[in-house]
């Protein structure tokens, strides 16, 4: 059972939604359309629900305007003893949150250093990030030769993003929390709101990128992560 006590220290109402994990409607955290509470400033609320499904999910505020300000993050449910398949446990387990931003008065590929307030919706993006950073500020994913690595892609944007792992083929092991074991590739398209877990053996030494393959990824300081 998961128990989360949310205390609202903001100056406006908020709520918490765990994306992809089924729960009772009054625990779902979308007060505009559900009988779930909107937590006023200074108030708190306890969300409680069973984590019945192992997998990759994410949480975010029920108010869309609060999401670009940072109110979101990964929500990982690890398998219990009865759910383990007996396979090798990965040497490293990484989460990559894919986002896109619509930053006012900035042109594609010309974002200058500064403090910006992105628009509420990202339907006309001019900047892309992995875990809140764009290359070359992204952090490398470290592994060792011959070791298995897992990467959990979470797409919290309004567009799909095709992600390519250079120098390695991978196996898709989970889509939206449901196991998959018969898909092998080197590029995977992650739809809006989707979570895809991949695994591969680190057999090609060196510094290799993981990046988006679409044209706008390359024009806008595209998604880029390095595996060592």
C-alpha positions in Angstrom: 0.0 0.0 0.0 1.3 3.5 -0.9 0.6 6.4 1.4 1.4 9.9 0.3 0.7 13.0 2.5 0.6 16.1 0.3 1.0 19.4 2.1 0.3 22.4 0.0 2.8 25.2 0.6 1.9 27.0 -2.6 -0.2 30.1 -2.9 -2.8 28.3 -5.1 -4.7 25.0 -5.0 -2.9 21.8 -6.2 -3.3 18.1 -6.3 -1.3 14.9 -7.1 -1.9 12.5 -10.0 0.1 9.3 -10.5 0.0 8.7 -14.2 -0.7 5.1 -15.4 -1.4 3.4 -12.1 -5.0 2.5 -11.6 -6.6 3.7 -8.4 -10.0 4.8 -6.9 -11.3 8.0 -8.5 -11.2 10.1 -5.3 -7.4 9.3 -5.1 -6.7 10.1 -8.8 -5.9 13.8 -8.3 -7.7 15.5 -11.2 -10.2 17.7 -9.4 -11.5 19.5 -12.5 -13.3 16.4 -13.7 -13.2 13.9 -10.8 -14.6 13.8 -7.3 -11.1 14.2 -5.9 -10.1 17.1 -3.6 -8.4 20.3 -4.8 -5.9 20.9 -1.9 -6.0 24.6 -0.9 -3.0 26.5 0.3 -2.0 25.5 3.8 -4.1 22.3 3.7 -3.0 18.7 3.3 -4.5 15.5 1.9 -3.5 11.8 2.2 -3.4 9.8 -1.0 -3.5 6.0 -0.4 -3.7 3.2 -2.9 -2.3 -0.2 -3.6 0.8 -0.5 -5.9 -0.7 -3.5 -7.6 1.4 -3.2 -10.7 5.2 -3.1 -10.9 6.6 -0.8 -13.5 7.5 2.8 -14.6 5.0 5.5 -13.9 5.2 9.2 -13.1 3.4 11.8 -10.9 2.5 15.3 -11.6 0.2 18.1 -10.4 -3.4 18.1 -11.4 -3.1 21.7 -12.5 -1.4 21.7 -16.0 0.1 25.2 -15.3 2.1 23.8 -12.4 3.8 21.0 -14.4 6.2 23.2 -16.3 7.3 24.7 -13.0 8.6 21.4 -11.8 5.7 19.6 -10.1 6.3 16.2 -11.6 8.7 13.2 -11.2 9.2 9.5 -11.8 7.1 7.0 -9.8 8.8 3.6 -9.9 7.1 0.4 -8.5 9.6 -2.4 -8.0 8.5 -6.0 -8.3 7.9 -8.1 -5.3 9.3 -11.6 -4.9 6.3 -13.2 -6.6 6.7 -10.9 -9.6 10.4 -11.5 -10.3 11.0 -13.4 -13.5 14.3 -14.8 -12.5 16.3 -12.8 -15.0 19.5 -10.9 -14.3 19.1 -7.8 -12.2 20.5 -4.8 -14.2 23.8 -3.4 -13.0 22.4 0.1 -13.4 18.8 1.3 -13.6 18.3 4.8 -15.0 15.2 7.0 -15.6 15.1 9.5 -18.4 12.2 12.0 -18.4 11.6 13.5 -21.8 10.2 17.0 -22.0 9.7 19.9 -24.4 9.2 23.6 -23.7 7.6 26.6 -25.3 9.8 29.5 -24.1 8.3 32.9 -25.0 10.2 35.2 -27.4 12.9 32.6 -28.2 13.7 31.2 -31.6 14.4 27.5 -32.4 17.9 26.6 -31.4 18.7 30.1 -30.0 17.9 29.8 -26.3 20.3 32.0 -24.4 21.2 31.6 -20.7 18.7 33.1 -18.3 15.6 32.5 -16.3 12.4 31.8 -18.3 8.8 31.1 -17.5 7.6 28.6 -20.1 4.1 28.7 -21.5 1.4 26.5 -19.9 1.3 24.1 -22.8 4.1 22.8 -25.0 2.4 22.6 -28.3 4.8 25.0 -30.0 8.1 23.8 -28.4 11.5 25.4 -29.0 13.6 23.6 -26.5 13.9 19.9 -25.4 15.4 18.3 -22.3 16.2 15.0 -20.6 15.8 15.1 -16.8 15.5 18.9 -17.1 18.7 19.4 -19.0 19.8 19.7 -22.6 23.1 18.6 -24.1 25.9 19.2 -23.2 24.6 19.7 -19.7 23.1 16.2 -19.5 24.7 13.7 -17.2 26.3 10.6 -18.5 24.9 7.1 -17.7 27.8 5.1 -16.3 28.1 1.3 -16.8 30.8 -1.4 -17.1 31.7 -3.6 -20.0 29.5 -6.7 -20.1 27.0 -5.4 -17.6 23.2 -5.1 -18.2 21.8 -1.6 -18.1 18.1 -0.6 -17.9 16.8 2.7 -19.1 13.2 3.8 -18.3 12.0 6.4 -20.8 9.1 8.7 -19.5 7.6 11.1 -22.0 6.0 14.0 -20.2 5.4 16.1 -23.3 2.6 16.5 -25.9 4.6 15.0 -28.8 6.2 11.6 -29.4 10.0 11.2 -29.3 12.0 8.5 -31.1 15.0 7.7 -29.0 18.1 6.0 -30.5 20.8 4.2 -28.5 24.1 4.4 -30.5 26.3 1.3 -30.6 23.9 -1.1 -29.0 20.8 -3.1 -29.7 18.3 -3.3 -26.9 15.3 -5.3 -25.7 12.0 -3.7 -24.8 11.0 -5.2 -21.4 8.1 -3.1 -20.4 5.5 -0.7 -21.9 3.4 1.3 -19.6 4.1 -1.1 -16.8 3.2 -4.2 -18.8 6.0 -6.7 -19.5 7.3 -7.1 -23.1 10.0 -9.5 -24.1 9.8 -10.1 -27.8 10.8 -6.6 -29.2 14.5 -5.9 -30.2 15.6 -2.6 -31.8 18.0 0.3 -31.5 15.4 3.0 -31.8 12.1 3.3 -30.0 9.2 5.8 -30.3 7.9 7.0 -27.0 4.4 8.4 -27.3 3.1 11.3 -25.2 2.5 10.1 -21.7 4.1 6.7 -22.4 6.7 4.8 -20.4 9.0 2.3 -22.1 11.7 0.3 -20.3 14.6 -1.1 -22.3 17.6 -3.3 -21.4 20.9 -4.0 -23.1 24.4 -5.4 -22.5 27.2 -2.8 -22.4 29.4 -4.5 -25.1 30.7 -1.5 -27.0 33.2 0.5 -24.9 33.4 4.3 -25.2 31.3 7.4 -25.0 28.1 6.9 -27.0 25.1 9.1 -27.3 21.4 8.5 -26.7 19.4 11.0 -28.7 16.2 11.9 -30.4 16.2 11.1 -34.2 13.6 13.6 -35.4 14.7 16.7 -37.3 13.5 19.1 -34.6 15.6 17.3 -32.0 18.7 18.2 -33.8 17.7 21.8 -34.5 16.8 22.5 -30.9 19.8 21.3 -28.9 18.2 17.9 -29.2 17.8 15.2 -26.6 21.2 13.7 -25.9 22.6 11.5 -23.2 26.0 9.7 -23.1 26.6 6.1 -22.0 30.1 5.3 -20.8 
